[in-house]
Amino acid sequence: KTDFINFINDQEWKSIEPVSSWFGPSSLLMSSMSALFELSMWIRHGHGYLTENLGIPVYVSYAVYGLATLFSGLILGLVSGAFG
């Protein structure tokens, strides 16, 4: 607590460089990271729903997500190849 108060009172905060726009909360990089985190949470909840609510074995859930990953990569590759 004392260090924080001294940091403010002694105006040590003026010597710290601000965060670059590349790492700012509204930057493309941080927005992408947020979207990936939300996707991972959606996948986690989906896995829980499949295994806990529907009683599907864990390995089947992994297989479903593995196949979904392969097919989405295939589709993205085909789309980027068609327009690239």
C-alpha positions in Angstrom: 0.0 0.0 0.0 2.8 2.4 0.9 4.6 1.8 -2.4 1.4 2.6 -4.3 0.9 5.8 -2.4 4.5 6.8 -3.0 4.1 6.0 -6.6 1.3 8.5 -6.8 2.6 11.2 -4.5 6.1 11.2 -6.0 4.6 11.2 -9.5 6.6 8.2 -10.6 3.8 7.3 -13.0 5.1 10.1 -15.3 8.2 8.1 -16.1 6.3 5.1 -17.3 5.7 4.9 -21.1 2.1 4.4 -22.1 1.0 1.1 -23.7 1.5 1.1 -27.4 -1.6 1.2 -29.6 -0.6 -2.3 -30.8 -1.4 -3.7 -27.3 -4.3 -1.3 -26.5 -7.6 -2.9 -25.5 -9.3 -1.8 -28.8 -6.5 -2.9 -31.1 -6.9 -5.7 -33.7 -4.5 -7.9 -31.8 -6.4 -7.7 -28.5 -9.8 -7.9 -30.1 -8.6 -11.1 -31.8 -7.3 -12.5 -28.5 -10.6 -11.7 -26.9 -12.5 -13.5 -29.7 -10.3 -16.6 -29.4 -10.9 -16.6 -25.6 -14.6 -16.4 -26.1 -14.4 -19.3 -28.7 -12.4 -21.4 -26.2 -15.1 -20.8 -23.5 -17.8 -21.7 -26.0 -16.0 -24.9 -26.8 -15.5 -25.7 -23.1 -19.2 -25.2 -22.4 -20.1 -27.3 -25.5 -17.9 -30.1 -24.3 -19.4 -30.0 -20.9 -22.9 -30.0 -22.4 -22.1 -33.0 -24.6 -20.5 -35.0 -21.8 -22.5 -34.1 -18.8 -26.0 -33.3 -20.1 -26.1 -35.7 -23.0 -23.9 -38.4 -21.5 -21.7 -38.7 -24.6 -18.3 -40.2 -23.8 -15.4 -37.8 -23.6 -13.5 -39.4 -26.5 -16.6 -38.9 -28.7 -16.7 -35.2 -27.8 -13.0 -34.9 -28.6 -13.6 -36.6 -31.9 -16.5 -34.2 -32.7 -14.4 -31.1 -32.0 -11.4 -32.6 -33.8 -13.4 -33.2 -36.9 -15.0 -29.8 -36.7 -11.5 -28.3 -36.5 -10.3 -30.3 -39.6 -13.4 -29.4 -41.6 -13.3 -25.7 -40.7 -9.6 -25.6 -41.6 -10.4 -27.2 -44.9 -13.2 -24.8 -45.7 -11.0 -21.8 -44.7 -8.2 -23.1 -46.8 -10.5 -23.5 -49.8 -12.0 -20.1 -49.4 -8.6 -18.4 -49.0 -7.2 -20.3 -52.0 -10.2 -19.3 -54.1 -9.8 -15.6 -53.3 -6.0 -15.5 -52.7 
